[in-house]
């Protein structure tokens, strides 16, 4: 760091190191007040004063105040020393109301205050949040101000987020001829811990280095560590200060451990903790809480290390500490390898006392676990029945739980509770309300919640951008991105990841490339979260080469990076490359998680690699102690079902150690439809509808199975049943990006402005591909129609219309990229292969299951899909 010359005024008369003020004469001490003869030697004065002091010595503050009241009733009062002891006792116990009562007694006594009492009063009003009164007392002191007075006032401003006032007070002190001590330096450096005041902090560092305080005072060193960590996110400089401190204490070690975790360096926090132990320091409850929190951020061995620390907590006698208990609840919730919250709940239930942090930790754990949101809501309801009031973080978590359940009505009830608790203008609660509405599909209400925020910050903008992106409204997300830029709010990594997610959700590779260019200009190209989002975006848009390039250029990959790349290759049909990346990941020492195994099993399923799939499935628990979840069982059913081994698949389902859910049976039913096994399909549908009679997918899959077998009466029966239950089939929709806009099409769609050109191109393609040997497969028309009508209907499927639009609106040098919300039908798959021959164009088709890279009449799926 380049050291700046100190531009602050330096007192010429002050010596370099001694903590003396200036050459000014010290203020005169007030002479003892004259005591009226009538009460001057009252027999009760000394005993009452002695009794008051004895009560203070015993820690009985209220009894001491009662004695003070007796003295007041007798028209007498203690001396300044006793008043000073009383005030300090009130400040220590944080009973500020009693402290103010002492001040009123002091005012009535007519005693002339000395600097010690005035400084205590500044401290009292500062800590109680009455800054106006603290400033009045400071200003009334006149020439009685000493170094403690200035230090108290600077601390008052710094502690109450009045950073500029703290810095100005420090300058005024220098102008007044006082030389700062360690408390003044600590306070003013704390004021420089915000980014906007960090440059002044660097000047203060230069001043400190001249004075020598940096070399011997621990408090000053801790303040500097905080300044670099909080004001500039500069851990390297924080470590330099820490290493320079000759006399580190437990507070300094704990601070450094905590800041490492907060700045995304948990491994460094753990290493510091080990160094601390090896250097003979005994961790306190704050150290242990901090290092347990660091475990939650580790990517491997986090649970094992967390359990070791839990054992340390028990041996150290901190099992009843609420702060450590909260960290353990959070650690077990976040580090669970099988999705279980049993350990987290066990720690929570064994805590003797609960505070708002412990309740919030367990509620948040259930909310983030996946599928446990109802329990999070039940815990919240239990909490509000007790003595602990929720804070803004608690309300934020329970609103997110409602969002996960798409239960906006319950969420609105909880929000009304938040308003009653005084959180109506809290950004954290407001942002969660936006997210809750968005997840419930109520984007208009989400937008209204955003507009009504008391103060919009970057988190607010990121929340609404993410909401639009997740609701497949990339246009809305990008408009908000421009609004952020116009507002002067500086975007961060989350903004870019949300925008990239929005582009990937709808396959808008053009917009994704634009965002990529913007983030390069903004300097986020090496940010790991952004790189992971880029890998996913390019892969989900069908540009696997660009995805792999981003992956290759990453210097710091984590399990998400590897899993995203494996998923990308799996979805594109490149199973061999997916397995190769998986084995490279293991060789690199990265521990796979549950999602990684889903991706690898999916790759095996898409390529029909049955034996490899079995080996990987069995290695989950054997190699990495990961218990298979329902998604893993569904992958195995999919693998066996796609390969035609339906009997083996049903045997696998029947031997599962847990009850198969609708996902498993739905996967099996889909395989039955592909292989036209009506008997097993009916059994699968029955099992699904037993669990959920309103499962739309089960009705549709069974209806399609009957339709493919020509059993139209059964089709009619199922459709009637769906109508009676008000079950609506999701309409098939295909879309394509052209000229930086998304164009959507439905079956037989004529609403597009270029509809005539599109259908002319479709007719042209129909003639050409029939000449090449294409024969329409009308088995995919799941309606009872005449054969000619079926042939016309099948050629008006949305994916064919989108391809025709791509032929007339995109450059021949680029692939045509079409996306569909449902599984592509077999006839469209065949027709598009012929179209690729007739036009010489590469066509990339993404359906709900996978990608199909079609070129010169061949598809990457190898007809196995």
Beta strands, then each sheet from edge to edge (+ up, - down):
strand 1: 734-738
strand 2: 741-745
strand 3: 816-820
strand 4: 843-846
strand 5: 851-855
strand 6: 858-859
sheet 1: 2+ 1- 3+ 4+ 5- 6+
end
